[in-house]
Amino acid sequence: MFRMLIVAPLTALLLTACVVAPGPYGHGMVVAPALPLIVELGAEPYYYHGGYHYYYNNDRWSYSNSRSGPWMDLPRSHYPNEIRRRGGPDDRGRDRGHDRRERN
């Protein structure tokens, strides 16, 4: 019983904090943390967080260990609530909360 009290919360915490997907060409595993609630992009659609590169294109996010790829689709549960742009067109409110209802 005591073991379950420790293991269950730790398992729940780990499952909400990352996504585990097959690595490039089926080798190893890649773990991608969820993006923050608000992401601020510069002139380019790239964002670096938690040791991973994220790429935003056509309302979709991809992630990779390297900015040169290979890129994998990021699950919608890990999308930010809001995307802001520095020095460019304002993207506030697009998909605000739409894709992350389950995470909140």
C-alpha positions as CSV (number, residue, x, y, z in Angstrom):
1,M,0.0,0.0,0.0
2,F,2.8,2.4,0.9
3,R,4.5,1.8,-2.4
4,M,1.4,2.6,-4.3
5,L,1.1,6.0,-2.5
6,I,4.5,6.9,-3.8
7,V,4.5,5.3,-7.3
8,A,1.1,6.5,-8.4
9,P,1.8,10.3,-8.0
10,L,5.2,10.0,-9.5
11,T,3.9,8.1,-12.5
12,A,1.1,10.7,-13.0
13,L,3.7,13.6,-12.8
14,L,6.0,12.0,-15.3
15,L,3.2,11.2,-17.8
16,T,1.9,14.8,-17.8
17,A,5.4,16.3,-18.2
18,C,6.6,14.7,-21.4
19,V,5.8,12.7,-24.5
20,V,7.8,9.6,-25.4
21,A,8.1,8.8,-29.1
22,P,10.4,6.7,-31.2
23,G,13.6,8.4,-32.0
24,P,14.9,9.1,-35.5
25,Y,14.9,6.0,-37.7
26,G,13.4,3.9,-34.8
27,H,16.5,4.2,-32.6
28,G,16.2,5.1,-29.0
29,M,13.5,7.3,-27.4
30,V,13.0,11.1,-27.6
31,V,11.3,13.0,-24.8
32,A,9.8,16.4,-25.6
33,P,8.5,18.6,-22.8
34,A,5.2,20.5,-23.2
35,L,5.6,24.1,-24.4
36,P,4.9,26.9,-21.9
37,L,1.4,28.4,-21.8
38,I,2.6,31.5,-23.7
39,V,5.3,31.2,-26.5
40,E,6.8,34.3,-27.9
41,L,8.3,33.8,-31.4
42,G,10.8,36.2,-33.1
43,A,11.2,36.8,-36.8
44,E,11.6,33.0,-37.4
45,P,9.1,30.3,-36.4
46,Y,11.5,28.5,-34.1
47,Y,11.4,28.2,-30.3
48,Y,13.9,26.5,-28.0
49,H,12.7,25.0,-24.7
50,G,13.8,22.2,-22.4
51,G,16.7,21.1,-24.6
52,Y,14.5,20.8,-27.8
53,H,13.9,22.9,-30.8
54,Y,10.2,23.6,-31.8
55,Y,9.0,24.7,-35.2
56,Y,5.7,26.4,-35.7
57,N,4.1,26.3,-39.2
58,N,0.5,26.4,-40.4
59,D,-0.9,26.3,-36.8
60,R,1.1,23.1,-36.1
61,W,4.1,22.4,-33.9
62,S,7.0,20.0,-34.5
63,Y,10.0,19.3,-32.3
64,S,13.5,18.0,-32.8
65,N,16.8,17.5,-30.9
66,S,18.4,19.7,-33.6
67,R,17.2,22.7,-35.5
68,S,18.1,20.9,-38.7
69,G,15.7,18.0,-37.8
70,P,14.5,15.4,-38.2
71,W,11.1,16.9,-37.0
72,M,8.4,15.0,-35.3
73,D,4.8,16.2,-34.7
74,L,4.1,17.6,-31.3
75,P,0.9,16.3,-29.7
76,R,-1.8,19.0,-29.5
77,S,-1.9,18.5,-25.7
78,H,1.6,20.0,-25.6
79,Y,0.7,23.1,-27.6
80,P,0.9,26.6,-26.0
81,N,-2.4,28.4,-25.1
82,E,-1.1,31.6,-26.8
83,I,1.5,32.5,-29.4
84,R,2.9,36.0,-29.5
85,R,5.2,37.5,-32.1
86,R,8.0,40.0,-31.5
87,G,8.5,42.5,-34.3
88,G,5.9,41.0,-36.6
89,P,2.2,40.5,-37.0
90,D,0.4,39.9,-33.7
91,D,-0.9,36.3,-33.3
92,R,-2.6,36.8,-29.9
93,G,-5.7,34.8,-29.4
94,R,-5.2,32.3,-32.2
95,D,-6.2,28.9,-30.9
96,R,-6.3,30.4,-27.4
97,G,-7.0,27.4,-25.2
98,H,-8.5,25.4,-28.1
99,D,-5.9,22.7,-28.2
100,R,-5.0,22.5,-24.5
101,R,-8.3,22.1,-22.7
102,E,-7.3,18.7,-21.4
103,R,-4.0,20.0,-19.9
104,N,-5.5,22.9,-17.9
